[in-house]
Amino acid sequence: MSTLIRRDLALLPKAHLHLHFTGSMRISTLADLATTYGIRLPAALLDADPLHVPADERGWFRFQRLYDAARACVRGEADMRRIVAEAAEDDAREGSGRLEIQVDPTSYAPFVGGLTPALEIVLDAAREASAATGVDIGVIVAASRMRHPLEARTLARLAAHHAGDGPGQVVGFGLSNDERRGETPDFASAFAIARRAGLASVPHGGELLGPAHVEDVVGHLHPDRLGHGVRSAEDPRVLERVVDEGVALEVCPASNVSLGVYATAADVPLRALVDAGATVALGADDPLLFLSRLVDQYAIARDVHGFSDEELAELARSSIRASRAADDVRARLLAGVDDWLAS
């Protein structure tokens, strides 16, 4: 009688392509920073209970209020370096050999002398963390839909100045925050600046809004990867376009449930996306709020969606191939996936 092998998911080499800077913080770190600066935090940030909100404007407001409260505790260079270092340590424990962490330096600029120092601190910390942990770390600069598109162009030019595929370099340009805000075409010029510099286009889309929004983002921002994109599964024609244009989807199942997009992890259309031929890279999004890290997303794929170890290995390969890691890093991680399966 054969025995089902359940390999250790923390040993599976993978790339982590959807992790936000503030949202990557450990709860203990947030508590330390709040104490240091005399900030009283909402209990929901410290109660070890995953956030659950409805997928409406009121739910997003609650999520954003908590996120902003956490971000307000990051007030200097040492805090920023600590966050990057700990994110790398946490990823290393979960088998992530490549991390592409997303940051909007605007929020931290007032504490360190401007946008350029804020980004350069993160880049330098990423280089140090890469050397310390062995996790190859690239940085994604993200603009916000909540602010003027001209600010996005400023950030795109800053990102372009630091473009590269090595540790501590900018690898992509993103667009985050409430999908219901801003007009997608207004951000196209910022993404054009980033593309000319060789940066990956990695906007959010298709989580809070449906397939029409996916098509809007794909048509105007020409993404290499789409943050979330899960709701493309609701329209076979849109999903086919995503697949045909080679747009990878950064799928974050626990996040989708916490933000009320789906009632349960079983409702996340992970299997439908994979079966349609989409390139899927699992991500944790904001583990500070959702209390679910990268390995947990692979566990959801295994335990809820019935993915075999061979299918989990292919998810890991997809994440590595969709990354902007250098060729030698990709080759090393892909070989590691083969070794994991052979174990």
N, C-alpha and C positions, 0 to 999 in steps of 0.2 A: 504494500500500500504506500503510495507516494505521500510525502509530507509537504505541506505548503510552506515555502520559505518566505519569511517576512524580514527582508534585510533592513538594517538600521538606516532610517531616512536621514539622520544627521551625518552619516558617512557618505551620502550620495553627493558627489560634486555637482554644483549648480551655480547659476548666476542669479543675483537678486537685482531686479531692474526697476522695482517700484517701491521705494522707501523714501519717505519725507524726513527732512532733517529734524525738525522739532518733534515730529511724531515718532522718531526712532528712540527717543529718550527712555531710559529706565525710570520707573516710578520712584525708585530710591534716589536717583539723581535729581529728578524734579523736586522731590521733598527737600533735599539738601539745598538746592538753589533757592527755593522759597524761604527756607529758614535763614539763609545767608542775607537775603535782601528784605526780610521782614514782610513777605507777601503772604496774604491769606488766600489759599487756593480753595476752589469749590471742592466739596467732599467727593464729587464724582470722579475727580482726577486721582484720588488716592485710595479709593475703596476696594480696589482689586476686583471690580465688577465690570465686565465689558460694556461699553456704551451701546445702548439700543435706542434709536430714535426713528420716527416715521420718515418716509422718503418724501417729505413736503418741505415747504419753506420754513415752517416752525422747527422741524427736526434739524434741518441744516443750520438754522440759527443757533440751536443749542450746541450742536457739534462745533460750530465755528467759535462760539463763546468760550467753550472749554479749550479749544486749540489756542485761541488768542491768550487765554490765561496762562497756559503753559509757556507760550512763546515769550510772554512778558517777564519770565524768570531768567531768560538768557540775556545777560547784560554786559558781556565783555568777552575778550579774546579767550581767556582761560575756560570759560563756560563753553564756548564754541568748539574749542579743541577737545574738551572732555566728551562732548556729544559725538564727535566723529570717531574718537578713539574707542569709545564704548560700543558704538554701532559696529565697528569693525570686529571687536572682540566677540560680540554676540553673533555676528554672521559667521565668524570663523568656527564657533562651536557648532554651527548648524550645517557645515559643509559648503558654505558659500565661498567660492574661490574668486568671485567677481561681484563687486557691489557698485551700483551706479546710484549714488545718493542724490536726491533732488533738493535744491535749496533756492529760496528767494532771498537774496542778500539784503533786500530793502529794509526788512524789519530789524536787522542787526546793525545796519550802517550807522545809526545815530550814536551807538555805544563805542564804535571803533574808528571813527573818523571818515566814514563815507562808504559808498558802494564798493569801490575797488579794494580797500583794505578788508572789508567784510568777506568778499569772495576769496581774496588771496589767503586769508586766514584759514578758510575751509580747505582750499587747495593744498596749502602747506600741511595742514593737519592730516589730510588724506594721504599725502606722501609718507608722512611719518607713520601713520597707522598701517599703511600697506607694508612698510618695511618691518613693523613690529609683529604683525599678525599673519602675513603671507596672503592676505586678501587683497587682490588687485582692485583699487578703488578709483573710479572715475566720478566726475561730478556733472550733474545736470542743473543748469540754471533755469529757473521757472519764473515766468511772469504770472500775474494774477488777472483774471477776468474782471475783478472788482475795481481795477484801476485803469487809467487812461492808456490806450494803445501806444501812445508815444513813450510811456515808461517801458513798455515791452521792447520797443526799438532800442532804447538805451541799454537795457539788459542784454539784448541780443548782440549789440556791438561789444559790450564787455565780455560776454561769453566767447565771442569770436576771437577776441584778443588772446584768450587762454586755451584755444582749441588744441586738442591732441588726443592720442589714445593711450598714453602712459598713465601711471599712477599719479593722482593729483593734478590731472588736466581735465578741462571741460570737454565732455563727449556729446552733449546734447542740449537742446533747448526745449522747454516745456511751457505749458499753459495750464494752470490749475485753478482751484476754487469753484464756486457754484456755477455749474454748466448753464443755468438759466439766466446768468448775467452776461452782459457784453454781447457784442455782435461778432461772430467768428470771422467774417471777412476783414474786419478792422485790424486783426492781428496778423494778416497774411504778410504784410511788409516786414514785420519783425522776423517771421519765420524764413523769409527769403534771405535776409541778412545772415541768419544762422546757417542756412543751407549753403550759401556761397562760401562759408568758412569750413565746410565739410562736417558740420555738426548734424547729429541725428535730430529729426523732428519728432518730438514725443509729447504731444498735447494730451490732456485728458479729454474723454468724450464717451458718450454711450453708457453712462452709469445712471445718473439721475434722469437723463432724457433718453428717448428711444432711438430707433434706427434712423429716423430723419436727421437727428443730431449727428449721428455717426457719419452719415453721408455728407452733411454740411462740413464737418471737420476734415474728412478725407478729401473733399473737393477743394477746399480753400487752403488748408495747411499742409497737405501732402505728407502725412505722417509716415515715418518708418515704423514707429510703434505707436499704439494708442493706449493711453492710460485707461484701463478697464475695458471699454468696448463690448461688454458682455451683452448689451441689449441689441447688438447687431443680430443676435440669434432670433429675434422676433420677426425678422423680415429676410427670407431666404435670398432675395435679390441683393440686399445690402450686404449680407454675410458673404455672398459669392463675390461681390466687388472687393470686399476686404481681403479675401483669400487671393483673388486674381491679382490684386495690386501688391501682394506680398506684405501687407501691414500686420505686424505682430501685435498680439493683444496681451497686455499686462493685466492678468486676471487675479483679483484679490478676494477670494470667496468670503473670508470672515468679515472683511470690510463691507462687502455688499449686504451682508445680513445685519451688521451693526447699524448701517445707514438706512435700513428698511427697504432696500431695493428688492430683496427677496426675503420671504418669511423664514426660511431655513436654508442651511447649506445645501440640502438636497435639491433646492429649487434653482440654484445657480447652474446655468446651462453649460457647464464645463464639458461634459461628454458631447453635447451637440456641437460645440465649437470645434473640438478636436476631430470629431467624425466628419465635419465639413471641410477639414483640411487646413484650418487656421493654425498659425504658429502661436502657441500659447506659452507665456512665461509667467509663472506664479509669483506673486509678491505679497508682502505683508502690509503695505500702505502706511498705517500709523499704529504700530503695536502699543504705543503709550495709551491710546484710547480704546483700542479693540482687544488688547491683551491676547494677541494671537500673532506669533512670529512666523518666519518663513517655513520651518519644518511643519508647523501646524497646517499650512496650506496643502502641503504634500500629503499629510495625514488625512485631510478632508478628501482629497482625490482618491486615496486608497480606501478609507473606511466608509465614506459616504457614497462615492461615485463608482467604487469597485474597480479602480485602476490596478492592474497587475504591476509587479515590479518592472517588467519590461516596458509597460506604458509609462510608469513613473520615470524610468530612465530616459524615455523619449521626451517627456516634459522637461527634464533637466537639460537634455541636449538642445531642445528648442530655446531654452532660456540662454544658453551659452552662445548659440548661433545668432540670436537676436541682439546680443550685447555688442558694445563697441570696444570690446577688449582687443588687444593686439593679437595677431595670428598665433604667436607662440603660446600665449595664455589660453586661447581657445583650444588649441591642440592638446595642451596639457590637461585641461579640464575634461575634454571629450574622452581622452584616453582613460582618465579616472573614472568616468561613467562606465566604460567598458569593464574596467577592473572591478567596479562595484557589482555589476551583474554577474561577473565570473566568480565572485566570492562565495 
